[in-house]
């Protein structure tokens, strides 16, 4: 991804989160410390009006941050299965 600012530490509230295929998963509501003490999790709100779901995505899954979107190196299905 040309022009990327690559790395998870750049993930912040308000960013869109997209999977490896560019499909939008949702929007970061906050970044929190992992309960294990290793790394951080992005709390991502998915869906809309009554269909909301919260995903907790380890920020080390981020391969790049481009124009306000965090791109993951996994598919939507893999991320949803892990939650």
PLY file of the C-alpha trace (Angstrom):
ply
format ascii 1.0
element vertex 83
property float x
property float y
property float z
element edge 82
property int vertex1
property int vertex2
end_header
0.00 0.00 0.00
1.81 3.02 -1.25
1.90 5.99 1.06
0.99 3.99 4.15
2.06 5.04 7.63
2.23 1.37 8.65
1.92 0.16 12.23
-0.59 -0.50 14.88
0.47 2.30 17.27
-1.18 4.71 14.83
-4.63 3.20 15.38
-6.99 5.65 17.08
-10.65 6.27 17.81
-12.74 7.29 14.80
-10.74 5.28 12.25
-12.42 2.84 9.90
-11.13 -0.73 10.13
-10.90 -2.73 6.91
-9.94 -6.34 6.30
-7.27 -7.60 3.91
-9.76 -7.28 1.02
-10.62 -3.67 1.89
-14.07 -4.53 3.30
-15.09 -2.22 6.14
-15.54 -4.02 9.46
-16.48 -0.99 11.52
-15.11 2.04 13.36
-12.64 2.16 16.26
-14.34 3.48 19.40
-11.25 3.24 21.60
-7.87 1.54 21.94
-7.35 -0.32 25.21
-4.62 -2.37 26.87
-4.97 -6.10 26.35
-6.14 -7.97 29.48
-3.07 -10.20 29.07
-0.81 -7.16 29.33
0.65 -7.88 25.91
-0.21 -5.25 23.34
-3.39 -3.31 22.72
-6.88 -4.01 21.43
-8.96 -1.81 19.16
-12.60 -1.81 20.24
-14.48 -1.73 16.93
-18.21 -1.00 16.59
-19.78 -2.81 13.66
-23.25 -2.68 12.17
-25.84 0.04 12.52
-29.08 0.86 14.35
-29.93 -2.14 16.49
-27.45 -4.45 14.81
-24.39 -3.16 16.62
-21.70 -5.55 17.64
-18.38 -4.85 19.32
-15.24 -6.61 18.11
-11.95 -6.55 20.01
-9.14 -6.66 17.49
-5.46 -6.90 18.50
-3.67 -3.91 17.01
-0.85 -6.19 15.87
-3.25 -7.40 13.14
-2.93 -3.98 11.49
-0.69 -4.09 8.44
-1.05 -0.41 7.49
-2.83 2.83 8.27
-3.83 4.74 5.14
-5.93 7.91 4.93
-7.76 7.34 8.22
-8.33 3.61 7.78
-6.56 0.75 9.54
-6.07 -2.22 7.20
-5.79 -5.69 8.74
-3.86 -8.63 7.35
-6.79 -10.99 7.98
-10.20 -11.50 6.39
-13.44 -10.33 7.99
-14.45 -13.94 8.57
-11.22 -14.73 10.47
-11.58 -11.65 12.67
-15.24 -12.38 13.46
-14.42 -16.03 14.24
-11.78 -14.93 16.76
-14.32 -12.77 18.64
0 1
1 2
2 3
3 4
4 5
5 6
6 7
7 8
8 9
9 10
10 11
11 12
12 13
13 14
14 15
15 16
16 17
17 18
18 19
19 20
20 21
21 22
22 23
23 24
24 25
25 26
26 27
27 28
28 29
29 30
30 31
31 32
32 33
33 34
34 35
35 36
36 37
37 38
38 39
39 40
40 41
41 42
42 43
43 44
44 45
45 46
46 47
47 48
48 49
49 50
50 51
51 52
52 53
53 54
54 55
55 56
56 57
57 58
58 59
59 60
60 61
61 62
62 63
63 64
64 65
65 66
66 67
67 68
68 69
69 70
70 71
71 72
72 73
73 74
74 75
75 76
76 77
77 78
78 79
79 80
80 81
81 82
